Amino acid sequence: MNVKYPARDRTFVLGMSGGSGAIYALRLLEVLLADGAFVQLVVSGAGRRVLEHEAGIDVGAPGFGYQHLVPEPLRDRLDVFDVAAVESTPASGSARIDGVVLCPCSMGTLARVAHGFSTNLIERAGDVALKEGRRLVVVPRESPLSVIHLRNMLSLAEAGAVVLPAMPGFYHRPDRVEQLVDFVVARILDRLDVEHDLVARWKTPEQAESARSPFHEEEDA
């Protein structure tokens, strides 16, 4: 089992591309900053449109800055980089970065990272994470998946990335959308080895201790 560490003073890159699921990125951003991490945020043009359509955030409003995505007390730990600024810290192999998360990750972004074809800072951050051996967590949200999508995901997994589709579970019996979001965010934090208490960890039900295996063969009468 991997050891979990507090997020405080660790640095993570969060790249938001054009895939559906901005709500996961917003919650991850909030949790990491609230726990004391530093986050370097990069949002693509398509990611901005997803924020507008899915989260109702008017990124074109006068005076809007991505720092407004989180409460003011958390903003001093948030750095925002333009998606075209490929000379920025997230693109550097020598920068001290503890992990990179692409969430949500469009199939186009996923394909370009899988094949080392970086066209912007988000893709470059993913590319650098792979070559430097940093933890790279890719969170696609697409359905159904074509053979091309699956092959690209396999290529990323073989290169060392964690492919973590936004697939919330239901065994914790959620009754609110926020609980479904936290289920996925908790999985992301687990792969970053970050301590959290977003969801209760699974424990063997008491009745299971005396349950018989479904493969047990009854003795002959």
N, C-alpha and C positions, 0 to 999 in steps of 0.2 A: 504494500500500500504506500502510495506517495505521501511524503510528509507535507503538511499544509503550513504555510507561513502567513503572518499578517500582511496585509496590503501596504501598510504604512511605509512611506518613503521609497517604495518600489515604483518603477516607471514602466508604463504600458502604452503602446500605440493602439489606437482604435480607428480603423478605417471604415467609414460608412459608404457603401456603394449603392447602386440603384436597385438592389433586390428588395422585395417586400419584407417587412419586419423591422421597421425603424424603432418600434416600441422596445424591442430587445436591446438595441444599442443604447437607447436613452436610459433604460433601467441599469444596464451594465455600467454606463458612465457615472450615474448617480451613486451606485454602490461603491465603486472603486474610489471615487473622490471622497465620499463620506467616510471611508475606512482609512483615508490618509495617503492614498497613492497619488502619484503624478500621472496625468494622462495627456498624451499628445494626440489630438483629434484631427482627422483629415476627412472631409466630406466631399464626395464627387458632385458633379453637376446633377447627375441623375439622383444621387442621394438627397440633394436639396429638394428635388421635386417630390421624392417619396415622403420627406418630412412634411411638406405642404399638404399632400393628399391624404396621408395616413394619420399624421399627428396634428394636423391643423395648425402648423407653425408657419407663419408668414416670414420666410427668410428674406424676403425682399422689402420688408417694412423699414422705414427710415430709422436709422440708428440700431438696426438689428445686428447683433454679433453672436457667434456661436456660444460665447460665454453665457448668454441668456438661456441656454438649454438647462442650466443647473442653477440652484439657489446661489445667491451672492456669496455666502460664506465659503462656498466650495470653489469659487472661480480662481483663486490664487494658485491652485494646483493644476489648472487646465491651460494647456498651450494649444492654440489652433493654427494649423498650417494650411496654406492654399494647396489645392490638389495639384497645381502645376509646379509647385516649388520643390523640384526634385533635388535641390541642393540642401534641403532642410535636414534636421537631425534624424527623423525617421528613416531617411535613406542612407544613413551612415553605418558602416560596419563597425566603426570604432566607438560609436555612441553607447552609453550604458543603458540598455533597454532590456527589461525583463521578459517581455512577451509582446506579441503582435496579434491583434484580433481583427479579422475582417468580418464585420457584422452590421447590417446584413451584407451578404456577398452575392452579387449577381453572377449568373453563369458566364457572362463575358469576362468579368474580373477574375473569376475562378480559372477560366481557360487560359487567360494571359499569364497568371502567376504560375500555373501548372507547366507552362511551356517557356518560361523565362522571358516573356515578351512584355516588358514594362512600358507603359505609356503615360503613367502619372505617378504621383507620390504614394498612393495607396498600393498600387501594384509593386512599386519599387520596394516599399517597406516589407511586403510579403516575400519578395525575391531575396532581399538581404537577410531576412529572418532565416530562410532556408540555408543560405550559404554560410551563415554565422552559427548555425546550430541553435538559434533562439526558438522558443516555443511559438509556433504559429497555429492559431486556431481559426479555422474558416467556417463560417456559419451561413450556409446556403439555405434558401427557402424557395423551393421550386417543386412543382408536381404537375404531371408525372415527369420522370427523368428519362431523357433519351440515352441511347448507347454512348453518344458523344459526351454527355454530362457525366455518366458513370465512369468512362475511361479517364476523363480529366480529374475526377475525384480520386480515382485509383493512383494516378500519376502523382498527385499531391501527397497522398498518404504514403506512397513509396519513397517520396523525397523527404519525409519526416514531419509533414504537417498533420494536425488533427482535424479531420473533417467531421464537423459536429452540426448536422442538419437541425434546423429549428423544429424539433418534433417533441412537443410537450407530452409527458405521460399523464395518466389519470389515476394511478393506484393510490395517490395521496388524497383522492377525492376532493378535487378543487371545486369551489362554488363561486369563484370570481376569476375574471380574466387575468387579473394581476398575479394570481397564484400559478397560472399556466406560464406566464412570462417569467416568473421567478424560477420555475422548474428548469427552463432552458438556461437562464442566466447562471443558476447554480452550477449547471454542468460546465459552463464556460469557466467559471471561477475554479472549479475542481481541476480542470486541465491546466490552469495557470498556477496551480498549487497555492491558491489563496484561501485562507480561512473564511468561513461565512456561516451564517445560520439562517439562510433564506428558506430552506426547506428542511423538514425533519429527515434524517437519514433512515434508510430502511432497516427494520429489525425483523427477525424471524417471528411470525405470529405464534402465540403460545400454543394454539391448537395444532400447529404444524409439527410440534415435537413428538406427538404421538400418532401422527398421520402415517399411513402405510404408503409405500412407494407404489405408483400406478403400474410399475413393472413387476411387482411382487406376485408370484404365483401361489395361489392358495394350495394348501396341502390336499391331497386326495382324501375324500371322506371315507 
